[in-house]
Amino acid sequence: MAPLLPAPRRATRIWALALGLPFLAGLGALTLTPSRVEARMPNLLDLVLAAAHRLGWSSLDFTRLEILANVVVFVPVGTLAFVLVPRRVWPLSLLVGPAASIAIETVQRVVLPHRAATLVDVIANSTGATLGVAFALLCTALVAALSSRPPSSRLEAS
């Protein structure tokens, strides 16, 4: 019987690192530089808000958009953590997102005082990372269950 949560294949880990390292570098550039996102990309944020309003999501404002963005941006952090943490201690992957978020917010508070370091950001980032772990966990369990099924014993008519 196959384990419920088999370890990822070597190729999976290589792909995770190949995609994850540039993503984490971008996340660092996004969160640990002096300028805020809205100062660097004001038109993009306006376009997203305008599109959401056209689709009928009139309650979406900049604050809610920022919270949603924090959640979405940290989903890959949780997924990457789940793929890279050894399976026997996979629950530790649930701590990676909150730890990274606390580290980012601490650096913003201490080194980048003009950036807004908030508890809301930590909660949103941690939520995103937890969703990423849950997604990876679900996919891993589903693939393990499907691959451990015995082949069907259908008789073919000739």
C-alpha positions in Angstrom: 0.0 0.0 0.0 1.3 3.4 -1.0 1.8 6.1 1.7 -1.0 8.6 2.1 1.5 11.5 1.4 4.3 10.2 -0.7 7.4 12.4 -1.1 7.5 14.4 -4.2 9.6 13.1 -7.1 13.1 14.6 -7.6 11.9 16.3 -10.8 9.0 17.9 -8.9 11.4 19.4 -6.3 13.7 20.7 -9.1 10.7 22.4 -10.8 9.5 23.8 -7.5 12.9 25.3 -6.9 13.3 26.5 -10.5 9.9 28.3 -10.3 10.0 29.1 -6.6 13.4 30.8 -6.3 12.6 33.6 -8.9 9.1 33.9 -7.3 10.7 34.4 -3.8 13.2 36.9 -5.3 10.2 38.8 -6.8 8.4 38.6 -3.5 11.4 40.1 -1.7 11.7 42.9 -4.3 8.0 43.6 -3.8 8.0 43.6 0.0 11.5 44.7 1.0 12.1 47.7 -1.2 11.5 51.3 -0.1 8.8 52.1 -2.6 5.2 50.9 -2.1 3.4 49.0 -4.9 0.8 51.7 -5.5 3.7 54.2 -6.1 5.3 51.9 -8.7 2.2 50.6 -10.4 -0.7 53.0 -9.8 -2.3 52.4 -13.2 -2.3 48.6 -12.7 -4.2 49.0 -9.4 -6.7 51.4 -11.0 -7.2 49.0 -13.8 -7.9 46.1 -11.4 -10.3 48.1 -9.4 -12.1 49.4 -12.5 -12.4 45.9 -13.9 -13.8 44.6 -10.6 -16.3 47.4 -10.4 -17.4 46.7 -14.0 -18.0 43.1 -13.1 -20.3 44.2 -10.3 -17.9 44.0 -7.3 -18.5 47.6 -6.3 -17.5 47.0 -2.6 -13.9 46.3 -3.6 -11.7 49.2 -2.6 -8.0 49.6 -2.4 -7.8 48.2 1.2 -9.7 45.0 0.3 -7.7 44.6 -2.9 -4.5 44.9 -1.0 -5.6 42.2 1.5 -6.7 39.9 -1.4 -3.4 40.4 -3.1 -1.5 39.5 0.1 -3.5 36.3 0.3 -3.0 35.4 -3.4 0.7 36.2 -3.4 1.4 33.9 -0.4 -0.4 30.8 -1.8 2.8 29.8 -3.7 4.8 30.2 -0.6 2.8 27.6 1.2 2.8 25.3 -1.8 6.5 25.6 -2.2 7.0 24.9 1.5 4.9 21.8 1.4 6.8 20.4 -1.6 10.3 21.1 -0.1 9.7 20.2 3.6 10.3 16.4 4.3 7.0 14.5 4.4 7.5 13.2 7.9 7.4 16.8 9.2 5.1 18.3 6.6 3.1 20.2 9.3 6.1 22.5 9.7 5.3 23.8 6.2 2.3 25.5 7.9 4.8 27.7 9.8 6.8 28.8 6.8 4.3 31.4 5.6 3.6 33.1 8.9 7.4 33.1 9.7 8.2 34.7 6.4 5.4 37.2 6.8 6.5 38.1 10.3 10.1 38.5 9.1 9.0 40.8 6.2 6.8 42.9 8.4 9.6 43.2 11.0 12.1 44.4 8.3 9.5 46.8 7.0 8.9 48.2 10.5 12.6 48.4 11.5 14.5 49.2 8.3 11.8 50.6 6.0 9.7 52.9 8.3 7.8 54.5 5.5 6.3 51.1 4.6 3.2 50.0 6.5 4.0 46.9 8.6 0.6 45.7 9.9 -0.9 42.7 11.7 -3.5 42.6 8.9 -0.7 41.8 6.4 0.6 39.0 8.6 -2.9 37.5 8.8 -3.5 37.8 5.1 -0.1 36.4 4.1 -0.5 33.6 6.6 -3.9 32.8 5.2 -2.5 32.6 1.7 0.3 30.4 2.7 -2.0 28.1 4.6 -4.3 27.8 1.5 -1.2 27.0 -0.5 -0.3 24.1 1.9 -3.9 22.9 1.9 -3.9 22.9 -1.9 -0.6 21.0 -2.2 -1.8 18.6 0.5 -5.1 17.9 -1.3 -3.3 17.4 -4.7 -0.8 15.1 -3.1 -3.4 13.0 -1.4 -5.5 12.9 -4.5 -2.7 11.8 -6.8 -1.6 9.2 -4.2 -5.1 7.8 -4.0 -5.5 7.6 -7.7 -2.1 6.0 -8.3 -2.6 3.4 -5.6 -5.9 2.1 -7.2 -5.7 -1.4 -8.6 -6.2 -1.5 -12.3 -9.8 -2.3 -13.3 -10.5 -5.9 -14.2 -12.8 -5.2 -17.1 -13.2 -8.0 -19.7 -12.9 -6.9 -23.2 -15.1 -8.4 -25.8 -13.5 -9.5 -29.0 
